[in-house]
Amino acid sequence: MSELLNIAVAGASGRMGRMLIEAVTNASGCHLSGALDRPGSPMLGQDAAGFLGQTSGVRVTDDLRAGLQGAQVLIDFTRPEGTLAHLRLCEELGIHAVIGTTGFDATQKAQIGAHAQRIGIMMAPNMSVGVNVVLKLLDMAARALNEGYDIEIIEAHHRHKVDAPSGTALKMGEVVAAALGRDLASCAVYGREGVTGERDPSTIGFATVRGGDIIGDHTVLFAGTGERIEITHKSSSRSTYAQGSLRAARFLAARGAGLYDMNDVLGLS
């Protein structure tokens, strides 16, 4: 029998944290070695798998060092500041990290790159296998539809999401802009109101919807004269993100230091 892969999960009380704990607990070849949560969380001290009616023997803790003890990989879907604090200790302890956190600014991304010189980090705004296949399709579509098509990106998420546009929508914009030879920072339009004037054909527009319990819907619209092409991905369960994260964790376990993305994991690079 092969050795189990020890995985710690950050944000244990969150929606994604619970989905990850369930996925790790039920996955062949994986072992939940730690569960981290914020100070003051009502889950502190409880069995990490208790909400599943199971006993994992792992207690949720806000002590980072204790929670990472024995882990080979940390999976982190929390907030930028928390993720960076986790990475500092991961680097010290030689633990790889799968990062699904979004909302990092340029300075924070540079810090992540610095950590990746010492440990393996797989970072992606969306861990879904389907979404990452869509990103490849968008690259193809943008190159073929490079003239005469206006591009708009529409995304919808649950009422609790704190950043907008979503990291996935921004990644879609980056892929399309790169395929067209544009810089997203200079061509993105994030909101329209009032008398805006005629649409600038060189721009890429974003529209954000927040409400209810929408897991995550993303559509990239290529609107031409006489036709529209829409490439859409809709998530009906966070389990797809959890399964993609496990795939990433297994990938990192066999790699050295470096900054990877889901294209590397899926062999799409």
N, C-alpha and C positions, 0 to 999 in steps of 0.2 A: 504494500500500500504506500502510495506516494505521500510525502510530507504535506501537511495542511498549510495553506497560506493564511497567515495571521493578519486580520484586517481590523483596524479601529475606525469608528464612525464618529464624526463631529456633528453637533446639532441634533443629538439623540431624541429630543422631544418634539422636533419639528415634523411637518408632514413628510418631507423628503428624508429626514433622518430615520423616521420609523420605517419607511419603505426600504431604505438601505439595510437597516437591521434585519428586517424580514428576509430580504434577498440573501444577505450573507449567511444568516442562520440556516436557510434552506438550501444553500448552494453546495454542490458536491465539491470537495477539495478546498473549501474555505472554512475559516474559523473566526468567529467574532472574539477578538482579543481585548477590545476596549470600547467604551462609549462615553463620549464627551458632551457636556452641555454647559450652558452659561450659569454663572453663580445665581442662586436664587430660584433655579428651575425646580418645580414641584417633583420632577422625576429623579432628582439627586438621591442616591442611596438605594434606589429601586433596581430590581433586576431589569436589564436592558430589553429583554424579550418578554417581560411580564404582560405587556399589552396584547401579546399574541396568545396568552395563556400557556406560555412555555417558560422553562427555566434555563437560562444560558450560563448562569454562574458569574456573569459580568455585571457589576454595579455601575450605574451611571454616575460620573464624577465630574467635578469642575477643576480637578487637579490634573493639569495637562500631562505632567510627567508620569503620574500614576496611570492615566488613561492610555498613554502611548507605550507603556511598558510591554515589551514583547512583540509589538506590532512590526510588521514588515511594510505595510502600506496603510496610509490614512486616506479615507474618503471624506471630502469636506465640501458640503453645500451650505455654507453659512453666510457671513457678511465679510466684506473685504478686510476690515480691521482684524476680525477674529481669525480669518484664514492666514493672514500674514503673521500673527502671533503664533499660530500653530506651526507654520513653516519654519520659523526660527528654531523651534525646538526639534522639529523633524530633521533639520540639517544637522543639529548637534548630535542627535541620536542615530543618524544614518537611516532614516525612514523615508521611503518614497511617498509621494502624495498624488492623489487624483483630485483635481479641483474642478468643481462644478459651480462654484461661486461666481456671480456676475457683478458688474458695477465697478470694476477696478478702473482707476485713472491711469494716465501714462506713467506717473512716478511709481505707483504700486506695481504695475506690470514690469517695470524695470527691476524692482526688488525681487519679484518672482523669478525673473531671468537670472539674477545673481544667485539665488538659492539653487537654481537648476544646474549651476556649475559644480555643485557638490552632491546633489541627490537627483533622482529621477522624478520629474513632475509631468504629469499628463494633464493639460489644462484645455478645457473646451467649454463654450457657453451652452452647449447642449450635448448630452451623452447619448442621445437616441441614435441608433444605427440608421433609422429611416431619415432623420434630419440630415445626417452627414452625407447620405446618398443624395438627398435633395440639393445640398450645397454643390455637389459635383454637377448635377443637372443644371443648376443656375449658371455655373461657369460656362457650360456648353451653350445654353440659351442666350446668355448675354453676348457672347462672341458672334453668334449667328444673327441676333436681332440688334445689331449695333447702330443701326440708322433707322429713323422713322418710328421709334417706339418710346413712349413715355413709361418710366418705371416707378412703380409705387409699391411700398411694402406695408402690409397691414398685419398687425398682430393683436391677439386678445389673450388675456390672462385673468386669473382670479383676483378678487378685490384686495387680497392681502399682499400682492406683489409690490415691492417698494421702489423698484427702478424701472424707468421707461426711457426709450424703447427697451424691449427685452434684449438680453445679450445675444440671443439667437437671431433676432431681427437685425441687430447691428452687424453680426457676422455675415448674414445674408447680403447686407448692403456692401460690406467690405469685399466679398467675393465678386459681386456684380461690378462694383466700381473698378476693381483690379482687372477684371476681364475686359473692361472698356477703356483701360488706361487712364482712369480718373482717380482722384484722391477723395475718399468719402468725406473727409473733414471739410473739404471746400465745396462739395456739391450736394450735401445732404440738406433736406428741408424737413424740420421736425414738427412744424405746426403752421396752419394757415388760418387767418382770421381777417375779416374786413375786406377792403378792396385790395386784392393782392396783385392785380395785373395778370397778364397772360403768363401761362406756365413757361418757365425756362426749360427747354428740352434737354439741357445738360444736367439737370438736377435729378436726384433720387429722393422721392418723398417717403415719409414715414407717417403712419397713422396708428394710434394706440387705443385699445379698448381695455377697460378694467371693469370686471363685474362678476358676481356670483362665484362659482367654483370651477370656472374654466381652467383646465389643466394647462393648455397651451395650443393656440392655433396660429399658424403663420402662412401668409399668402404673398407671393411676389407676382405683381401684375405687370405684364408688358402690353401696353395699350397702343395699338397702331391704328392706321386708317383702314376701317373695314374689318378688323379682327382684334381679338384680345387673347392673349395666352396667359393662363394662370397656373402657377406651380404652387401647390398647397400641401402642407403637412398639418395634421391634426392629431393631438395626443388625447387619448381617452383614459390613460392611466399613467401614473408616475413610475410604474413598474418598468417601462421601457428605458427610463433614465437610470434606474437601479441596475438593470441587466447590462446596460452599456458600461456603467461604472465598474461592475465586476469584470467585464471583459478588459477594461483598461487596467484594472488592478493586476490581473494575471499577466498582461503585457508588460507592465512595469517590473514585475517580480523577476523577469528574465533580462532586464536592461540595466545599464549603468546610468550615470548622471546624464542629464540632458532635459530639454524642454520639448515635450511631444504634444501632438494633438490627436484627434480621433482619426484623421486620415492615416497617421502612422499605425494606430491600433488596428484599423480595418484594412490596411494594405492598399489604400487609395492614393497615397502620395505619388 
